[in-house]
Amino acid sequence: SVFWSLSDSTIGEIEQIPDEKRLILFKAADNNGIGKIKAKVTLKEITIRLETEDIQVKDMHLANLLIDGPNEIQNNESCSFTVSAEGSSMYVDFFEFEPVDSIIGTLEKVQESILYNPDSNFVGQFDLEVWAFDPNDGTEVTAEKQITVYIKLDFPNSPDTLYSGEGCNLTLPEAMLSSGSAKLYLEKVQVSPMQETTVTSELMASVFDIRSTANFAKMPGIIFEFDEGIDLSGIFIAYWDVEKLEWVDASSNGNRKNYEYLQLDSIPCLGEYGVVAESKQLGIYDLKLLPNPFSPYDQIGKNMGLQIIFKISSKISRYPKITAKIYTLTGTLVRTIAENRPMLKGNYEAGEEFTLNWDGMTKNGKMARNGRYVIQIIAEDANHKEEIVKTIILIK
């Protein structure tokens, strides 16, 4: 026979399990405490007494979630990811997860695990996002894991199209390998400011890295997709030359385009690819002064008052110099917003930290009077100088 007991009944209670003398169910109480579970075991008139180490009952809080599983997976294989409370023995089966787009595959909850079934035409990366609520105080705890999905090619492979779900796709020709097998990856990457804007060109879309564990007898093609209505004139697919530190036009390799995509039938090499536009002549393009009339008390993003929205371009400089000044209608200088300020080529939107605005203050630190003013904006590089003059209205 076995007789079970608790050294301190305040830590919880024990329940007998039917037809199980050697097992007992312990249910912890809501309050904190320390105690032992004891057992008196009798066999043929011999009795021994057993007890556990101290059992400490205390509040358990869900602080961090841990997603355990592979960082990369082949696109025709399934895998499971377990979700647990990091640094704790707390059992987590009450989590939820963010579904993924159908092009990526499907996610299915199986007890405390997530089963991922990739789409066989998907290659790229996605974030597995899970969350759970602390059972004690309801605090939401989140976790995220980036998963890389690759394709394994075996000789001889069949023609196929692979989708990243992020606007960049690969086309695979037949017999890319002369023998054996290889992994092929397509990953969206962060690029340096030097790559975003060079002296002669500007990136127009995200950059994707095409890499493999082997050299190919035939190179894949690449397709960049765009929203309908985007003007694709003057832009091309290019790869980053790590030696020259510049974008190289790859459009000679079977370049095609229509209103929704740019395509290369065959990339010239593995590496980073993006959509690039040649920089325009020095100038201030797409200038908008909003709102106009404006109030100096209006705030958009980080800026107050008049928002100066524009695009700067230059063929010979990454940082053209910008001057912006406010005058009265009679030509009296009211405020210098910027003077010969180097500004990186590209778009400057309302409310951004490095764009320009006028908060209605004069050069003497006083609020300007209601009325009509003139704004002068000058762009300058080593060879040219361009000027735009517009009228604005201030109303307090």
C-alpha positions as CSV (number, residue, x, y, z in Angstrom):
1,S,0.0,0.0,0.0
2,V,1.0,3.6,-0.5
3,F,-0.2,6.5,1.6
4,W,0.4,10.0,0.2
5,S,0.4,13.2,2.2
6,L,1.6,16.9,2.1
7,S,3.9,18.4,4.7
8,D,2.0,21.7,4.4
9,S,-1.6,21.7,3.0
10,T,-1.4,25.4,2.2
11,I,0.8,24.8,-0.9
12,G,-1.9,22.8,-2.6
13,E,-3.7,19.5,-2.7
14,I,-3.1,15.9,-3.9
15,E,-5.6,13.7,-5.7
16,Q,-5.4,9.9,-6.0
17,I,-5.3,8.6,-9.6
18,P,-7.6,5.6,-10.0
19,D,-5.8,2.3,-10.2
20,E,-2.5,4.0,-9.8
21,K,-0.9,3.5,-6.3
22,R,2.5,4.8,-7.4
23,L,1.3,8.0,-9.0
24,I,-0.3,11.1,-7.4
25,L,-1.7,14.3,-8.9
26,F,-0.5,17.5,-7.2
27,K,-2.4,20.7,-7.7
28,A,-0.6,23.9,-6.6
29,A,-2.6,26.5,-4.6
30,D,-2.9,30.1,-5.6
31,N,-0.8,31.4,-2.7
32,N,3.0,31.1,-2.4
33,G,4.6,28.6,-0.1
34,I,7.2,25.7,0.4
35,G,6.4,22.1,1.3
36,K,7.0,18.5,0.5
37,I,5.0,15.6,-0.9
38,K,5.4,12.5,1.3
39,A,4.7,8.8,0.7
40,K,4.6,5.9,3.2
41,V,5.1,2.6,1.3
42,T,4.3,-0.8,2.8
43,L,5.3,-4.1,1.2
44,K,5.1,-7.4,3.2
45,E,5.1,-5.7,6.6
46,I,8.1,-3.6,5.6
47,T,7.4,0.2,5.6
48,I,9.6,2.9,4.2
49,R,9.0,6.7,4.1
50,L,9.8,8.9,1.1
51,E,9.6,12.6,0.5
52,T,10.4,15.0,-2.3
53,E,12.8,17.9,-2.1
54,D,11.2,21.2,-1.2
55,I,8.5,22.2,-3.6
56,Q,8.2,26.0,-4.0
57,V,4.9,27.3,-5.2
58,K,5.2,30.9,-6.5
59,D,3.7,33.2,-9.1
60,M,4.9,32.4,-12.6
61,H,4.8,35.1,-15.2
62,L,5.4,34.7,-18.9
63,A,8.2,37.1,-19.7
64,N,9.6,35.9,-23.0
65,L,8.6,33.4,-25.7
66,L,11.1,31.2,-27.5
67,I,10.6,29.8,-31.0
68,D,12.8,26.7,-31.5
69,G,13.3,25.3,-35.0
70,P,15.5,25.5,-38.1
71,N,16.5,28.8,-39.5
72,E,16.3,27.6,-43.1
73,I,14.2,25.0,-44.8
74,Q,14.0,23.4,-48.3
75,N,10.8,24.5,-50.1
76,N,9.4,21.0,-50.6
77,E,9.8,19.9,-47.0
78,S,7.7,20.5,-43.9
79,C,9.1,21.4,-40.5
80,S,7.8,22.1,-37.0
81,F,8.6,25.0,-34.6
82,T,8.0,24.7,-30.9
83,V,6.9,27.6,-28.7
84,S,8.0,27.7,-25.1
85,A,8.5,30.1,-22.2
86,E,12.1,31.2,-22.4
87,G,14.1,30.4,-19.2
88,S,11.1,28.7,-17.5
89,S,9.4,25.3,-17.3
90,M,6.0,26.9,-18.0
91,Y,4.0,24.9,-20.5
92,V,2.9,27.2,-23.4
93,D,0.0,25.8,-25.5
94,F,-2.1,28.9,-25.5
95,F,-0.1,30.9,-28.1
96,E,-1.4,32.3,-31.3
97,F,0.5,33.1,-34.6
98,E,0.2,35.4,-37.6
99,P,-0.9,33.5,-40.8
100,V,1.3,33.9,-43.8
101,D,0.4,34.6,-47.4
102,S,-0.6,31.6,-49.4
103,I,2.5,32.0,-51.7
104,I,4.7,31.3,-48.7
105,G,2.7,28.2,-47.6
106,T,0.6,27.3,-44.6
107,L,1.0,27.3,-40.9
108,E,-0.9,24.9,-38.6
109,K,-1.0,24.7,-34.8
110,V,-0.2,21.2,-33.5
111,Q,-0.3,21.2,-29.7
112,E,2.6,23.4,-28.6
113,S,4.1,23.4,-32.1
114,I,3.6,25.1,-35.4
115,L,3.8,23.0,-38.5
116,Y,5.0,24.9,-41.6
117,N,4.3,23.5,-45.1
118,P,6.1,25.7,-47.7
119,D,4.7,26.3,-51.1
120,S,6.9,24.4,-53.5
121,N,7.3,27.6,-55.7
122,F,8.3,29.9,-52.8
123,V,11.8,30.9,-52.2
124,G,12.8,33.8,-49.9
125,Q,12.3,34.8,-46.3
126,F,9.4,35.4,-43.9
127,D,8.9,36.2,-40.3
128,L,7.2,33.7,-38.0
129,E,5.3,35.8,-35.5
130,V,3.7,34.3,-32.3
131,W,2.2,35.8,-29.2
132,A,0.6,34.7,-26.0
133,F,-1.0,36.3,-22.9
134,D,0.3,35.8,-19.4
135,P,-2.3,33.6,-17.6
136,N,-1.8,35.6,-14.4
137,D,-2.0,39.2,-15.5
138,G,-2.9,39.1,-19.2
139,T,0.2,40.8,-20.4
140,E,0.9,40.1,-24.1
141,V,4.3,38.6,-24.9
142,T,5.5,38.3,-28.5
143,A,8.3,36.5,-30.4
144,E,9.5,36.5,-33.9
145,K,11.8,34.2,-35.9
146,Q,13.0,34.8,-39.5
147,I,12.9,31.7,-41.7
148,T,14.8,31.3,-44.9
149,V,13.3,29.0,-47.6
150,Y,15.6,27.8,-50.4
151,I,15.2,25.4,-53.3
152,K,17.5,22.4,-53.9
153,L,18.2,21.9,-57.5
154,D,19.3,18.5,-58.9
155,F,20.7,17.7,-62.3
156,P,18.8,17.9,-64.6
157,N,16.2,20.3,-63.2
158,S,13.0,21.3,-65.1
159,P,12.1,24.9,-66.0
160,D,10.2,26.6,-63.2
161,T,9.3,30.0,-61.7
162,L,9.9,30.8,-58.1
163,Y,8.1,33.5,-56.1
164,S,9.4,35.6,-53.2
165,G,6.1,37.3,-52.4
166,E,8.0,40.6,-52.2
167,G,8.0,41.7,-55.8
168,C,11.0,39.7,-57.1
169,N,10.8,36.3,-58.8
170,L,13.2,33.9,-60.4
171,T,12.8,31.9,-63.6
172,L,14.8,28.7,-63.8
173,P,15.9,27.4,-67.2
174,E,16.2,23.7,-67.9
175,A,19.5,22.0,-66.9
176,M,21.0,24.8,-64.8
177,L,23.5,22.4,-63.4
178,S,26.0,20.3,-65.4
179,S,25.9,17.7,-62.6
180,G,25.2,17.1,-58.9
181,S,22.9,19.4,-56.8
182,A,22.9,22.9,-55.3
183,K,20.9,25.1,-53.0
184,L,19.6,28.4,-54.5
185,Y,18.6,31.4,-52.3
186,L,16.7,34.6,-53.0
187,E,16.9,37.0,-50.1
188,K,15.7,40.6,-49.6
189,V,18.7,42.6,-48.2
190,Q,19.3,45.9,-46.5
191,V,21.8,48.0,-48.5
192,S,24.1,50.8,-47.5
193,P,23.4,54.5,-48.2
194,M,26.2,54.3,-50.8
195,Q,24.2,51.6,-52.7
196,E,20.9,53.5,-52.4
197,T,22.2,56.6,-54.1
198,T,25.4,56.6,-56.2
199,V,26.8,59.6,-58.1
200,T,25.0,58.6,-61.3
201,S,22.0,56.5,-60.2
202,E,19.3,55.9,-57.6
203,L,17.6,52.7,-56.4
204,M,13.9,52.5,-57.2
205,A,13.0,49.2,-55.5
206,S,14.2,46.7,-52.8
207,V,17.5,44.8,-53.4
208,F,17.5,41.0,-53.6
209,D,20.6,38.8,-53.1
210,I,20.7,35.7,-55.4
211,R,23.2,33.2,-54.1
212,S,24.0,29.5,-54.4
213,T,26.2,26.7,-53.1
214,A,27.4,25.9,-56.7
215,N,28.1,27.5,-60.0
216,F,25.5,27.2,-62.7
217,A,25.9,26.1,-66.3
218,K,22.9,28.3,-67.1
219,M,21.9,31.3,-65.0
220,P,18.4,32.0,-63.8
221,G,16.3,34.9,-64.9
222,I,14.9,37.6,-62.6
223,I,11.6,39.5,-62.7
224,F,10.7,42.7,-60.7
225,E,7.0,43.3,-60.3
226,F,5.4,46.8,-59.9
227,D,2.0,48.2,-59.1
228,E,0.0,49.1,-62.2
229,G,0.5,52.6,-63.4
230,I,4.1,53.0,-62.3
231,D,6.2,54.8,-64.9
232,L,9.0,52.3,-65.8
233,S,10.7,54.5,-68.4
234,G,14.3,55.2,-67.8
235,I,14.8,52.5,-65.2
236,F,16.6,49.1,-65.5
237,I,17.7,46.0,-63.6
238,A,21.3,46.3,-62.4
239,Y,23.7,44.3,-60.2
240,W,26.0,45.7,-57.6
241,D,29.7,45.5,-58.5
242,V,31.6,45.0,-55.2
243,E,34.9,46.0,-56.8
244,K,33.8,49.2,-58.6
245,L,31.2,50.0,-55.9
246,E,28.5,50.9,-58.4
247,W,25.4,49.5,-60.1
248,V,26.0,47.9,-63.5
249,D,23.2,47.8,-66.0
250,A,22.3,44.2,-66.8
251,S,19.5,45.0,-69.3
252,S,21.6,43.6,-72.2
253,N,20.8,40.1,-70.9
254,G,17.4,39.8,-72.6
255,N,15.7,42.8,-70.9
256,R,11.9,42.9,-71.2
257,K,9.4,45.4,-69.7
258,N,5.8,46.3,-69.7
259,Y,3.7,48.4,-67.4
260,E,3.8,45.9,-64.5
261,Y,7.3,44.3,-64.6
262,L,10.9,44.3,-65.6
263,Q,12.6,41.0,-66.6
264,L,16.0,39.6,-67.4
265,D,16.0,36.3,-69.2
266,S,19.4,35.5,-67.7
267,I,21.3,37.3,-65.0
268,P,25.0,37.7,-65.8
269,C,26.2,36.6,-62.3
270,L,25.1,35.8,-58.8
271,G,24.9,38.7,-56.4
272,E,22.7,41.6,-55.4
273,Y,20.1,42.9,-57.9
274,G,17.9,46.0,-57.8
275,V,15.9,48.3,-60.1
276,V,17.9,51.4,-60.8
277,A,17.2,54.8,-62.4
278,E,19.8,57.0,-63.9
279,S,19.9,60.3,-62.1
280,K,18.4,63.3,-63.8
281,Q,20.1,66.6,-64.4
282,L,20.5,68.8,-61.4
283,G,17.1,70.1,-60.3
284,I,14.3,70.2,-57.7
285,Y,11.5,67.9,-58.9
286,D,7.9,67.4,-57.8
287,L,7.9,70.4,-55.5
288,K,4.9,70.7,-53.3
289,L,4.3,73.3,-50.6
290,L,1.6,72.0,-48.2
291,P,-0.6,73.2,-46.9
292,N,-0.8,76.5,-48.6
293,P,-2.2,78.7,-47.0
294,F,-0.6,77.2,-43.9
295,S,-0.7,77.7,-40.1
296,P,2.6,77.7,-38.2
297,Y,0.7,75.7,-35.5
298,D,0.0,72.7,-37.8
299,Q,2.2,69.7,-37.1
300,I,3.0,66.9,-39.6
301,G,5.4,64.3,-38.3
302,K,8.4,65.9,-36.8
303,N,7.8,69.3,-38.4
304,M,5.6,72.4,-37.8
305,G,4.0,74.7,-40.3
306,L,4.7,74.7,-44.1
307,Q,5.9,71.3,-45.4
308,I,8.4,71.5,-48.3
309,I,8.1,68.3,-50.3
310,F,10.5,67.7,-53.2
311,K,13.0,65.4,-55.0
312,I,16.6,66.4,-55.6
313,S,18.6,64.9,-58.4
314,S,22.1,65.4,-59.9
315,K,24.2,63.5,-62.4
316,I,27.6,64.5,-60.8
317,S,27.0,64.5,-57.0
318,R,25.4,62.4,-54.3
319,Y,24.9,65.5,-52.2
320,P,23.8,68.6,-54.1
321,K,23.7,71.8,-52.0
322,I,20.3,73.2,-51.2
323,T,19.4,76.8,-50.1
324,A,15.9,77.8,-49.0
325,K,14.9,81.3,-48.0
326,I,11.7,83.1,-47.1
327,Y,11.2,86.8,-48.3
328,T,8.5,89.4,-48.1
329,L,6.9,90.5,-51.4
330,T,9.2,93.5,-51.3
331,G,12.3,91.3,-51.1
332,T,13.1,91.6,-47.4
333,L,14.7,88.4,-46.0
334,V,12.4,86.9,-43.4
335,R,14.1,83.6,-42.6
336,T,16.9,81.3,-44.0
337,I,15.7,77.7,-43.7
338,A,18.9,76.2,-45.3
339,E,22.0,77.6,-46.9
340,N,24.3,75.5,-49.0
341,R,23.1,72.4,-47.1
342,P,24.4,69.1,-48.6
343,M,21.3,66.9,-49.1
344,L,21.4,63.4,-50.3
345,K,19.6,62.9,-53.7
346,G,16.2,61.4,-53.5
347,N,12.7,62.1,-52.2
348,Y,11.9,64.3,-49.2
349,E,8.5,63.8,-47.8
350,A,6.4,65.8,-45.3
351,G,7.2,65.4,-41.6
352,E,10.6,63.6,-42.2
353,E,13.5,64.5,-40.0
354,F,15.9,65.7,-42.7
355,T,13.4,67.5,-45.0
356,L,12.7,71.2,-45.0
357,N,9.8,73.2,-43.4
358,W,9.0,76.7,-42.2
359,D,7.5,77.1,-38.8
360,G,6.5,80.7,-39.4
361,M,9.3,82.1,-37.3
362,T,11.5,85.0,-38.5
363,K,15.3,85.2,-38.4
364,N,14.8,87.3,-35.2
365,G,12.9,84.5,-33.4
366,K,9.5,86.1,-33.7
367,M,6.3,84.9,-35.3
368,A,5.8,86.3,-38.8
369,R,2.7,88.3,-39.6
370,N,-0.2,86.9,-41.5
371,G,0.2,87.4,-45.2
372,R,1.8,86.4,-48.5
373,Y,5.5,85.5,-48.7
374,V,7.9,84.2,-51.3
375,I,10.0,81.1,-50.9
376,Q,13.2,80.7,-52.9
377,I,14.8,77.2,-53.3
378,I,18.2,76.8,-55.0
379,A,19.9,73.5,-55.9
380,E,23.6,73.5,-56.8
381,D,26.3,71.1,-57.8
382,A,29.8,71.6,-59.3
383,N,28.4,72.4,-62.8
384,H,24.9,73.8,-62.4
385,K,22.6,75.9,-60.4
386,E,18.8,75.7,-60.5
387,E,16.3,78.0,-58.8
388,I,12.5,77.8,-58.0
389,V,10.5,80.7,-56.6
390,K,6.9,80.2,-55.3
391,T,4.4,82.3,-53.2
392,I,3.0,81.0,-49.9
393,I,0.4,82.4,-47.5
394,L,0.7,82.3,-43.7
395,I,-2.5,82.4,-41.6
396,K,-2.3,82.1,-37.8
